[in-house]
């Protein structure tokens, strides 16, 4: 058994970890996908059909993100990274910046970041808190109308997949927080970890996710309660 300083933890997070910061989830009963058709606002085809509508959708969401603040769950995960003697990596499906604001430094945004924008022509990425429009020019290549949210839409390849696969293969503990387990490839991470047979797996969620049966342990409740309690226990007694 490796010493604690040689151990590696991967935390996968989803919309549920940010729900109590006022950022809506997608699939819960009041979720965004009950109000919008994801084919219109979260696919490259939807953007090609009606870029003004898609910009408007993300412009509204972006302002919510700018004002949002991290909750106790984000802070607890930041504390875990600081206090755990080994390595802690947060792999998030979230496009907000609340993990970073909560103190996490080792974060991979597999679905991109809403407070960044990218040129569809030259792929140049900028930090961007304001609205996007078709009038905007790329500061690198000068193309007009090609800036888009730096997020991964359905049908596009998530970011950092090689790094994530490597970390899943070598982690000792895999914890999934606030994700419905219905969006692949993230939904398949737990089976990948279990297939290897080495790591312990834990789910922290409001309700059992679709992949709940795959986890060794499941703790149900709001993230602001269960995540800080779990982190305290982990730092005190391991897993
Ligand atoms: P999802 O909406 O499919 O599922 C959210 C999960 O969180 C559900 O299982 C729900 O039971 C749980 N949950 C809700 N409130 C919770 C709380 N207070 N505490 C703990 N768990 C809670 O979200 P997902 O699985 O992340 O789906 C993936 C997609 O949603 C991703 O592509 C992600 O980019 C996107 N998304 C991101 C944000 C964000 O960046 N904050 C917000 C909404 C959706």
Boltz pocket constraint, residues with backbone or C-beta under 6 A from the ligand:
constraints:
  - pocket:
      binder: B
      contacts: [[A, 13], [A, 14], [A, 15], [A, 16], [A, 17], [A, 18], [A, 19], [A, 20], [A, 23], [A, 24], [A, 25], [A, 26], [A, 27], [A, 28], [A, 31], [A, 93], [A, 94], [A, 95], [A, 96], [A, 111], [A, 152], [A, 177], [A, 178], [A, 179], [A, 180], [A, 181], [A, 182], [A, 183], [A, 204], [A, 205], [A, 206], [A, 207], [A, 208], [A, 209], [A, 221], [A, 222], [A, 223], [A, 224]]
      max_distance: 6.0
